[in-house]
Amino acid sequence: MPSGTPTRLTHRKWALDGELCIHRAGDLMTQMLQELRESADLAVDLSGVVGIDTAGLQVLIALKRRAIQMERALHLVNHSPVVLEAITLLGLAAFFGDPLIESMHA
């Protein structure tokens, strides 16, 4: 984008589903960073996540750090039971800063 071109940032919601694991980490990171670049405020809906490993958690951590650097808001919402368990087990709730609310349809 040329310098000086105004950017219109939006509020977006992006849903993740399936496995948030090493096999998808690279692609998900690329897609999520693109969403973050185009958003002033990005909510990532985790209600459809049925599995998460350390690579998946690293994607979420890296995305949160990038959002802070870019001065953008990133919110993790509708945590699936497996995401809630992983975040709680590893003590990451304070880092992400969002209320840990389990998805109603998980």
Backbone as CSV, one residue per row, in Angstrom:
resi,resn,N_x,N_y,N_z,CA_x,CA_y,CA_z,C_x,C_y,C_z
1,MET,0.849,-1.174,0.000,0.000,0.000,0.000,0.888,1.228,0.000
2,PRO,0.657,2.191,-0.891,1.480,3.391,-0.948,1.390,4.195,0.340
3,SER,2.488,4.845,0.663,2.525,5.694,1.849,1.506,6.818,1.706
4,GLY,0.825,7.112,2.796,-0.150,8.189,2.778,-1.542,7.749,2.357
5,THR,-1.691,6.516,1.908,-3.011,6.018,1.533,-3.779,5.694,2.806
6,PRO,-4.968,6.276,2.977,-5.722,5.993,4.194,-6.186,4.536,4.211
7,THR,-6.156,3.958,5.395,-6.602,2.587,5.576,-7.871,2.594,6.402
8,ARG,-8.824,1.812,5.999,-10.057,1.710,6.773,-10.021,0.413,7.551
9,LEU,-9.808,0.526,8.837,-9.764,-0.644,9.703,-11.159,-0.931,10.224
10,THR,-11.453,-2.204,10.387,-12.790,-2.611,10.795,-12.748,-3.432,12.073
11,HIS,-13.918,-3.711,12.579,-14.089,-4.644,13.690,-14.527,-5.954,13.051
12,ARG,-13.783,-7.006,13.321,-14.064,-8.285,12.674,-14.168,-9.405,13.691
13,LYS,-14.880,-10.440,13.281,-14.929,-11.671,14.056,-14.484,-12.785,13.118
14,TRP,-13.576,-13.600,13.594,-13.027,-14.679,12.788,-13.153,-15.966,13.573
15,ALA,-13.763,-16.977,12.999,-14.004,-18.235,13.702,-12.972,-19.284,13.311
16,LEU,-12.428,-19.929,14.319,-11.535,-21.070,14.110,-12.312,-22.338,14.407
17,ASP,-12.036,-23.384,13.637,-12.679,-24.655,13.932,-11.709,-25.793,13.665
18,GLY,-12.071,-26.963,14.138,-11.218,-28.133,13.960,-10.036,-28.114,14.907
19,GLU,-8.937,-28.662,14.417,-7.714,-28.763,15.215,-6.874,-27.493,15.061
20,LEU,-6.441,-26.957,16.166,-5.487,-25.843,16.175,-4.156,-26.481,16.578
21,CYS,-3.462,-27.012,15.559,-2.304,-27.860,15.825,-1.155,-27.535,14.876
22,ILE,-0.057,-28.238,15.073,1.159,-28.002,14.308,0.938,-28.124,12.807
23,HIS,0.034,-29.003,12.396,-0.202,-29.213,10.965,-0.872,-28.019,10.291
24,ARG,-1.542,-27.195,11.058,-2.243,-26.027,10.517,-1.620,-24.710,10.948
25,ALA,-0.642,-24.747,11.827,-0.119,-23.535,12.465,0.366,-22.484,11.469
26,GLY,1.147,-22.876,10.499,1.692,-21.911,9.537,0.608,-21.220,8.741
27,ASP,-0.313,-22.000,8.195,-1.409,-21.426,7.409,-2.310,-20.543,8.261
28,LEU,-2.621,-21.015,9.468,-3.482,-20.217,10.347,-2.817,-18.905,10.731
29,MET,-1.528,-18.949,11.002,-0.818,-17.726,11.369,-0.878,-16.718,10.231
30,THR,-0.654,-17.172,9.022,-0.709,-16.286,7.855,-2.094,-15.675,7.699
31,GLN,-3.121,-16.507,7.799,-4.502,-16.018,7.646,-4.885,-15.056,8.768
32,MET,-4.515,-15.406,9.988,-4.891,-14.578,11.126,-4.152,-13.246,11.115
33,LEU,-2.898,-13.238,10.692,-2.162,-11.969,10.590,-2.797,-11.059,9.545
34,GLN,-3.262,-11.635,8.454,-3.947,-10.833,7.443,-5.217,-10.208,8.024
35,GLU,-5.985,-11.003,8.754,-7.194,-10.478,9.407,-6.837,-9.346,10.369
36,LEU,-5.755,-9.524,11.120,-5.325,-8.518,12.087,-4.888,-7.231,11.396
37,ARG,-4.200,-7.361,10.271,-3.762,-6.169,9.526,-4.950,-5.322,9.068
38,GLU,-6.065,-5.972,8.788,-7.234,-5.287,8.252,-8.252,-4.923,9.330
39,SER,-7.920,-5.182,10.582,-8.864,-4.972,11.674,-8.294,-4.043,12.736
40,ALA,-9.128,-3.178,13.222,-8.759,-2.399,14.397,-9.028,-3.228,15.646
41,ASP,-9.992,-4.121,15.527,-10.461,-4.934,16.634,-10.851,-6.296,16.062
42,LEU,-10.123,-7.344,16.456,-10.376,-8.681,15.931,-10.777,-9.605,17.070
43,ALA,-11.942,-10.217,16.943,-12.401,-11.233,17.894,-12.225,-12.593,17.233
44,VAL,-11.493,-13.472,17.896,-11.272,-14.820,17.379,-12.164,-15.768,18.164
45,ASP,-13.162,-16.313,17.476,-14.131,-17.231,18.079,-13.524,-18.629,18.096
46,LEU,-13.354,-19.171,19.293,-12.701,-20.470,19.467,-13.687,-21.595,19.759
47,SER,-14.962,-21.345,19.584,-15.977,-22.342,19.945,-15.891,-23.618,19.121
48,GLY,-15.362,-23.550,17.918,-15.282,-24.724,17.058,-13.975,-25.488,17.143
49,VAL,-13.073,-25.074,18.021,-11.784,-25.747,18.153,-11.970,-27.024,18.981
50,VAL,-11.640,-28.165,18.367,-11.830,-29.456,19.037,-10.523,-30.045,19.550
51,GLY,-9.406,-29.448,19.175,-8.109,-29.903,19.646,-7.108,-28.779,19.538
52,ILE,-6.173,-28.730,20.486,-5.144,-27.693,20.460,-3.864,-28.281,21.038
53,ASP,-2.749,-27.979,20.401,-1.449,-28.409,20.915,-0.593,-27.173,21.172
54,THR,0.666,-27.387,21.533,1.518,-26.248,21.869,1.755,-25.341,20.660
55,ALA,1.792,-25.903,19.465,1.945,-25.065,18.270,0.731,-24.164,18.096
56,GLY,-0.452,-24.691,18.364,-1.669,-23.891,18.284,-1.657,-22.772,19.305
57,LEU,-1.217,-23.086,20.510,-1.099,-22.044,21.535,-0.062,-21.003,21.139
58,GLN,1.029,-21.442,20.527,2.059,-20.499,20.077,1.513,-19.551,19.016
59,VAL,0.639,-20.044,18.163,0.011,-19.170,17.163,-0.795,-18.083,17.866
60,LEU,-1.596,-18.469,18.851,-2.419,-17.494,19.573,-1.542,-16.491,20.329
61,ILE,-0.468,-16.972,20.934,0.446,-16.091,21.664,1.124,-15.114,20.697
62,ALA,1.623,-15.627,19.572,2.287,-14.765,18.588,1.320,-13.736,18.025
63,LEU,0.094,-14.138,17.789,-0.910,-13.213,17.274,-1.200,-12.111,18.293
64,LYS,-1.301,-12.473,19.562,-1.544,-11.481,20.609,-0.380,-10.494,20.689
65,ARG,0.840,-11.008,20.637,2.021,-10.132,20.680,2.050,-9.188,19.479
66,ARG,1.715,-9.714,18.322,1.691,-8.889,17.106,0.614,-7.817,17.205
67,ALA,-0.537,-8.173,17.763,-1.608,-7.196,17.940,-1.147,-6.049,18.843
68,ILE,-0.440,-6.387,19.897,0.081,-5.360,20.805,1.054,-4.450,20.068
69,GLN,1.967,-5.039,19.289,2.931,-4.252,18.516,2.237,-3.322,17.529
70,MET,1.160,-3.810,16.925,0.442,-3.038,15.911,-0.594,-2.086,16.523
71,GLU,-0.705,-2.139,17.851,-1.696,-1.339,18.582,-3.115,-1.649,18.098
72,ARG,-3.387,-2.950,17.988,-4.702,-3.443,17.604,-5.272,-4.250,18.758
73,ALA,-6.572,-4.350,18.789,-7.234,-5.144,19.821,-7.465,-6.556,19.302
74,LEU,-7.108,-7.539,20.104,-7.352,-8.942,19.786,-8.049,-9.571,20.980
75,HIS,-9.176,-10.209,20.718,-9.943,-10.848,21.786,-10.193,-12.297,21.423
76,LEU,-9.943,-13.187,22.371,-10.301,-14.589,22.211,-11.658,-14.770,22.887
77,VAL,-12.628,-15.293,22.130,-13.995,-15.407,22.650,-14.538,-16.810,22.439
78,ASN,-15.562,-17.148,23.198,-16.263,-18.426,23.078,-15.300,-19.610,23.104
79,HIS,-14.516,-19.677,24.148,-13.504,-20.732,24.272,-14.161,-22.115,24.282
80,SER,-13.662,-23.014,23.451,-14.129,-24.399,23.508,-13.534,-25.027,24.770
81,PRO,-14.082,-26.144,25.223,-13.550,-26.771,26.439,-12.057,-27.095,26.354
82,VAL,-11.570,-27.561,25.199,-10.143,-27.898,25.097,-9.263,-26.655,25.144
83,VAL,-9.717,-25.564,24.562,-8.949,-24.312,24.605,-8.950,-23.766,26.029
84,LEU,-10.093,-23.793,26.658,-10.217,-23.327,28.039,-9.283,-24.116,28.956
85,GLU,-9.258,-25.420,28.775,-8.398,-26.271,29.592,-6.917,-25.949,29.360
86,ALA,-6.511,-25.784,28.107,-5.104,-25.505,27.796,-4.668,-24.154,28.355
87,ILE,-5.486,-23.133,28.165,-5.142,-21.789,28.652,-5.058,-21.780,30.177
88,THR,-5.983,-22.474,30.823,-6.000,-22.544,32.280,-4.806,-23.340,32.802
89,LEU,-4.565,-24.503,32.198,-3.474,-25.382,32.625,-2.114,-24.691,32.547
90,LEU,-1.915,-23.898,31.504,-0.630,-23.228,31.300,-0.570,-21.817,31.881
91,GLY,-1.638,-21.393,32.540,-1.635,-20.089,33.196,-1.538,-18.918,32.231
92,LEU,-2.188,-19.029,31.075,-2.100,-17.995,30.047,-3.260,-16.992,30.072
93,ALA,-4.196,-17.167,30.977,-5.374,-16.287,30.997,-4.990,-14.816,31.145
94,ALA,-4.089,-14.516,32.045,-3.686,-13.120,32.256,-2.987,-12.558,31.022
95,PHE,-2.198,-13.374,30.344,-1.507,-12.912,29.146,-2.503,-12.479,28.074
96,PHE,-3.515,-13.299,27.836,-4.494,-12.964,26.803,-5.437,-11.861,27.269
97,GLY,-5.749,-11.829,28.561,-6.532,-10.736,29.113,-8.023,-10.768,28.827
98,ASP,-8.526,-11.840,28.245,-9.953,-11.939,27.952,-10.626,-12.829,28.987
99,PRO,-11.893,-12.568,29.285,-12.600,-13.460,30.202,-12.638,-14.878,29.634
100,LEU,-12.405,-15.856,30.475,-12.445,-17.249,30.036,-13.881,-17.735,30.124
101,ILE,-14.589,-17.590,29.032,-15.987,-17.987,28.974,-16.119,-19.109,27.959
102,GLU,-16.596,-20.246,28.467,-16.749,-21.406,27.604,-17.905,-21.169,26.635
103,SER,-17.725,-21.618,25.439,-18.762,-21.510,24.403,-20.030,-22.196,24.875
104,MET,-21.159,-21.575,24.593,-22.454,-22.148,24.980,-22.806,-23.355,24.122
105,HIS,-22.222,-23.468,22.931,-22.565,-24.579,22.062,-21.392,-25.539,21.861
106,ALA,-20.530,-25.588,22.845,-19.374,-26.497,22.747,-19.761,-27.892,23.163
